[in-house]
């Protein structure tokens, strides 16, 4: 399992700026207006070769009547409960505030590694002011400027050292791991129960009935793998939690701990933005993917072309990576549920295949000679050699001037490659390196 790092703190201390820096994105909106971050953002980061996930929470405010701030408070608590490491951010220009003390009390109760991050320290005078935050009782502060990046290297050095060496390896880890993921109430636990032939997980019409990630060995009909469902019983004391955010936290863990993800969507609602976020996470984590359109029996006014139109809509929304198997099911009616497993194992086998270097070059070099890369700024790119990186679905192309290869030509190579080799449902990575 990968580690999950949560960035928490009161509004307008720079959490989203740090998130963008760690994930090397601009997904989180940054503004001087407090409370801009209402939707939570999550992404991947790495430091010194160690990958981890990052979640950016909204600013914690206590005693506010704003309904959005009430939801933010709930979600900050969820992030603290679910993460493995906490980055507690404060603002050196404001000093210690009552809100900071409230957040400090929350994170201190978590008993998890906590890093006190003092932001906006961009000169020696402000560095001296950071000593005030010792009063929070959270140890030595890490002085950074999330805007310029100053100090973030030392912070990340300490963060990755805090990660446990063994997060709890799953039994039978040699087996393929298939995760069932998706938004709340799309039928994940119902599919698990149908496949196992027993009520392994509690199923109710209430979104968020499922809680803890469950791993069950499936050994039937010629298949042997671990089935991962983000499932379990909701605690009564937690019924007020933000269901969608909790689902995201569990989904991140399930994706990272899998080989293939079965993404379930609700046919009556279609592909929504949260589904696309999950797809983005699956692809970024280099996991296989199978899309399952559940509750197809509830769709009204279907005709012979309904599945085709629905499938086209999904692929259009997923572009550019849309070479994925799509299965239409009704779990309650037991329609095509075994096909889900068959296809998921096909994707796993495709993801596991190793193509000999000789075969790769026999395929690519004649193709590249027939359709060479276009000249850019008068520079001709000559690709000389192709090989697959060990134990991955990544391929390295050695050439004389990789910086002049266009994105369109890279997509051309991948599309041609997919036409000749079966990598349906598998994200591919093509790297272009200079060869002297």
N, C-alpha and C positions, 0 to 999 in steps of 0.2 A: 504494500500500500504506500501511496505517496503521502507527504505531509501537507497539512492545510494551515496556512498562516492567515490570521484575521487581523485587519487593521481597524482599530476602534479608537474612539475619542469623541469629544464634543464637536459641535459644528465649526467649520471654517478654520481647522488647524492644519490642513494640507494633506488629508488622508487620500483624496482622489489623485492629487499630484504624485504622491509616493506610489500609489497603485499603478499609475500610468508609467512611471519610471521602472518599476519592478517588472512589469509585463511587456515593456517596450511597445505600448499601444497608446491610443488616445481615446479609449473606450469610455472612461469616466469623465463626465463633464466637470470642468474646473471653473469656478466663479467665485468672486468675493462675497456674493450673497450667501449667508448661512442657509443651510438646509437644501442646497441644490441636489445633493445626492439623496434621492428617495428610493429609486430602484437600486438594488445591490448589483455590483459587478464582480465577476470572478474570472480568473485567467491563470495562465501558466507562467512560471518564472524559473530561472535556473541561476545557480551561482557555483563556481568552481566545479562544474560538472554534475551538480546535484539539482534535480528538478523538484519543484514543489508548486502547490496551488496557492493562489492568493485571493482573498475575498475582501472587497471594500464595502464597509458598512456606512450607513447614514450617521449623522452626528447625533450623539446621545443627549437628550434634554429631559430633565426631570421636572414634573409639575406643570407641563404645558397642556393646554386644552386643545391644541391642534391635533386633528385626527391622524394626520400624516406622521407627526412626531411620536404619537402613541405607537403606531406601527413600527417606526424606526426603533423605538426602545425595545420592543419585543424581538426584533430581528437582531439587534446587537447582542441580546442575551442568547439567542440561538447560535449566533456565530461563536460566542465565547464557549458555549457548551460543546460545539461540534469540532472546533479547530484543535490542532495539536500545539500551536504556538501563537502567542498574542503580541502584536505590536501596538502598544498604547501610546498614542500621539498627543502631545501637548504643544502649546505655542509659547516660545520664550518671550515674545513681545507682550504677552498678557500676564505672564506669571502664573502662579497657582490659583485657580478659581474654584468656587464651590462645585461647579460641574465636574471639574477634573477630579475632585475628591470623591464625588459620587461614582464616577467611572472606575476610579482606583479601587473602591470597595468592591465593585462587581468583579473585576478581573482578579483581585486578590483571592476571592473565594473559589476561583476555578482550580487552584492548585496546579496550574500549568505554567510552562516557561513564559515569563512576561518580560518584554523589553520596553523600557521606558524611553520613548523616542522624542527628544526635544527638537522641534522643527523651527525653521527660519533663523538658525544660528549661522549667519554668513559673515561674521566678523569677530574679532577677539573680545570686544566689549560684551557682545551678546553671549559669548561662550562663558564668560564669568557669571552672567545672570543665571545660567542653567543650574547652578548649585542649589538654587531655591527649591528645585523639584525633588531634592532628597527628602523633603518633609512628607512626600507621598508614601515613603516606606517601601519603594519598589527597587531599591538598589541603585547602581550607578546609571546615570542617564547617558544615552547615546545622542550626541549633538550632531544634527544633520541640517542640510538645506535640501528639501525634496525638490525644490525648483531647479537648483544647479547641480544636484547630485553629490555635493560635498558631504563626506562622512558616511554615505550609504554603503561604501565598501566595507568599512569596519563593522557596521551594523550587520550586514549580511554574513560576514565571516563568523560572527558570534551566533547568528540565527541558525545557520546550517550545522554548526557544531552542537547545537542543542537538540537536533533531531535524533531520536533513538535509532540505534544501528539496526534493530529488528523491530518492525512495527507489528509483528505477529503474523508470521507466515501461515498461509492457509494449508491445512492438511491436503495431501494429494496434490501438491502444487504443480506436479508434472502434468496434471490433467488440463485439457482446455477449459477455459473459464468464460462462460457466456452470461452476460448481465442483461437483465430486463429493466429498461429505463424508460422514462417518460414523465409527463406532467401528472399531477394527482388525478385519480379517478378515471384513468383510461383503461384499466383492466389488467394491470401488471400482476397483482396477486391472484386474480382469477385465472390468468394464464398459467402461473406457477402451479396452482392447485390442480388445474386440468391436466397438465403434463405429468404431475406426480401421482395423480389419481387419488388424492386425499386433500382434506382441508388443512394444508400445512400452514397457511396464513389466513388471518382474519380478513374477511371481505365484507364491506358494508357500502351503501351508497354515499357515505360521508367522505368527502375528499380528505386525504391525510390519515386514513385509518392506519396505514403502514408507517412503521417507525424505524426499526433497526435493520441493517443489512444482514440477510440470512444466506448462508451458503449450504446448498444441498447437493449431494452427489446424485446424478442421474445416470442410471445404468440399465437401459432398456432398449429393445428394438435395435440392437447393434451399435448403440451410442454409449459413450462413457465420458462424462464431463461434469464440471461443477456448475450448478445453476445458481446465479447470484440475483436475488430479488431484494430491492430496497424495501423490506417489509418488516412487520412486527406490530405489536399492540401499542396504540396511543395511550399515554398515561392521562388519567382524568384531570390531573393538575395542569396539564399542558394543552387543554383544548382551546385555549385562547391564542395559541401560537400562530404565526403567519405561515399558512400551509405551503404556499408557493415557494417561499424562501427555504423552508425546511426541506422541501423536495429537492431544491437545487443543491443544498449541502450534501444530502444523501446521494444524489445522482453523481456528483463529482467523485465521491469515494468509489461508487460502483464502477464508473467508467475506468478510473485509474487502475482498478484491481481486476480488470477483465482482459480477455483477448478479443472477443466479439461482443458488440452491444446490439441488443434487439430493442430498437426504438419503437414504442407503441404510441400511436396517435389515435384520437377519437374521430371516427368517420363523420360524426354528426357536427363536429366543430371545424374540421379541416386542419391544415398545417398552420400553427400559430407561431408567433415570434419566439416563444419559449422553446418550442420544438426546434427551431432553427438555432437557438443558442446551444441546445444540447448537441445537435449535429456538429456545430462548430467545435465544441469540446471534444467530441469523439474523434473528429479528424485531426485536431491539434495534438491529441494524445496518441495518434497513429493506431487506432483500434479499428477492427472490422465493424461493419454496420449492416444491419438488416432492418428495413422499415416495415412495420406491421400496422396496417390500417384496421383497427378493431371496431366493433359495433357496426359492421357493414350491413347487417340485417335490419338496422334501424333507419337506414337512409331511405327516404321515400322517393317515389317517382323515378326509379332506376330503369335504365334500358340497356341494350346490348353494348353500348359504347360508354357507359357510365364509368366503369373501372379504367378504361383507357384515358378518358378525360381527366379523371382524378389523378391518375398516375402522371400524366403530362404536367399537371399543375404542381405536383410535388417536385418533379425533376427540375422544372423551371425555377422554383423557389430555392432549390439546393445548389444550383449552378454556381461555380464551374464544376464542382465534384458531384456528379449525379449518376455515376455508374454504380448504382446500388440496386439490390433486389428489393422489390416491393410486393408484399403479400396482403391480400384482403381476407380478413377473418371475422368470425363471430365466436368469441371464446365461450359464451353462454350456450351456444348451439353446437359447440365442438366442431366448428367448420374450419378445416385446413390448419389446425393447431400443430399437427405432426409435421406439416410442411415447413413450419417455422423452424423446427429443430433441424430438419434435413438441410435446409438452406443455410442456417447458421453454421453448421458443421462444414458445409461446402466452402463458406467464406473463410472459416478457420484454416481449412486445408490450403486454400488459395494463398492466404496470408503467410503460411508456413513454407511455401515452396521456395526452393533455391534454384536459380537458373545459372547453369555453368557459364563462365566468362566467354568461352568459345562460342556458345550458342547466342549469347547477347551480341557479340561482335559480328557474327554471321548474319544476324538480323539487322542491326542498326547501321553498320558501315555502308552496305549497299543502298539502304534507304536514304542515308545522309548524302551519299554521292549523287543519287538521283534527284534529291530535293535538298540542296545545300542551304545553309543559313543565309539570309539576305545580308548584303554588305551594309555596314553602319559606319558613317563617316569615312568611307573608303576602306574600311578594315574588313578583310575576309576572315571568317572564323572557320578553322579546320578542326573537326572532332576526330581524334585519332584512336580512342580506346574507351571501352565501356566495361564496367564491372559492378557487381552487386556487393553492397556492404554486408558483412557477415551478420546473420541473425536479424536482419531488418528487411523492410520493403523499400529500401533506398538504393539508388543507383548513382554512381559517379561517372561523369563524362569528362575525360581529359581532353583539353583542347588548347590552342595557342593563345586565344584572347577571349576568355569567357565573359568579360565585362561587356562585350558587344553583342551577345546573344539576346534577342528580343523575347519578351514574355510570350508573344504569339508563337514563336518557333518552339519554345519549350512546351507549350500546350499541344502543338502539332506532334511532337515526339511522343508525349504521353498518350495522346489519343490513338496514334498508330500502334503504340505498344499495347494498349488495352485491346485493340482489335485482334491482335495476334496471340496474346497471352491472357489467360483467365485470371484477372484480378478484380472481378466484380465484387463490390462491397469493401474493397481494400484501398485505403488512401496510400498513394505512392509519393515518394520524394525523389526528385531528380536534382542532383548537384553537379555543378560545372566548375571544374578546377583547371588551373593552368598547368601545362606540362611543358617543361623546357626541352 
